[in-house]
Amino acid sequence: MNSIVSALRFFFTQAVDRPDLARKLVRTRRGRKLPVVLSQDEVARLLGATTCLKHQAALSVAYGAGLRASELTALEVRDIDSERMLLRLERGKGGRYRNAMLPVGLLALLRAW
């Protein structure tokens, strides 16, 4: 529907030279979907499914800090700021950097790993 509206806007503004008609055309908006959030039992089962400390730490950091898979794989030790409890993600979506909060319980798990 939005592509048709865009085509009609172009037609009325460029070909026919009637921008007054183009202003009346309105694009439709998509409803935003809410993200799926796991319950506490599901998170505990997910983290309990692995026996390797490395995998448990990776899953805990990814879920606890809300990281994307590519951000998790690019994470290095120097990116962890334990004083401010932040993770510095340098190669995030779009090549930008961002800071993610590091939950308190994860710092002990990362140090153990």
CORNORVEN-V743338 format. One record per residue. N is the residue number from 1. RES is the residue in one letter. SS is DSSP state (A for helix, B for strand, O for the rest). PHI is phi as a letter, one per 20 degrees, with the letter a starting at -180 (* if undefined). Layout:
# CORNORVEN-V743338
n={N;N}
res={RES;RES}
ss={SS;SS}
phi={PHI;PHI}
This chain:
# CORNORVEN-V743338
n={1;2;3;4;5;6;7;8;9;10;11;12;13;14;15;16;17;18;19;20;21;22;23;24;25;26;27;28;29;30;31;32;33;34;35;36;37;38;39;40;41;42;43;44;45;46;47;48;49;50;51;52;53;54;55;56;57;58;59;60;61;62;63;64;65;66;67;68;69;70;71;72;73;74;75;76;77;78;79;80;81;82;83;84;85;86;87;88;89;90;91;92;93;94;95;96;97;98;99;100;101;102;103;104;105;106;107;108;109;110;111;112;113}
res={M;N;S;I;V;S;A;L;R;F;F;F;T;Q;A;V;D;R;P;D;L;A;R;K;L;V;R;T;R;R;G;R;K;L;P;V;V;L;S;Q;D;E;V;A;R;L;L;G;A;T;T;C;L;K;H;Q;A;A;L;S;V;A;Y;G;A;G;L;R;A;S;E;L;T;A;L;E;V;R;D;I;D;S;E;R;M;L;L;R;L;E;R;G;K;G;G;R;Y;R;N;A;M;L;P;V;G;L;L;A;L;L;R;A;W}
ss={O;A;A;A;A;A;A;A;A;A;A;A;A;A;A;O;O;O;A;A;A;A;O;O;O;O;O;O;O;O;O;O;O;O;O;O;O;O;O;A;A;A;A;A;A;A;A;A;O;O;O;O;A;A;A;A;A;A;A;A;A;A;A;A;A;O;O;O;A;A;A;A;A;A;O;O;A;A;A;B;B;O;O;O;O;B;B;B;B;O;O;O;A;A;A;O;O;B;B;B;B;O;O;A;A;A;A;A;A;A;A;A;O}
phi={*;f;f;f;f;f;f;f;f;f;f;f;e;e;e;e;l;c;f;f;f;f;f;f;e;d;f;e;d;e;f;e;e;f;f;e;d;f;f;f;f;f;f;f;f;f;f;e;f;d;d;e;f;f;f;f;f;f;f;f;f;f;f;f;e;m;e;e;f;f;f;f;f;e;f;c;f;f;e;e;d;f;f;e;l;c;d;e;d;e;d;e;f;m;m;e;d;b;d;c;f;d;f;f;f;f;f;f;f;f;f;f;f}
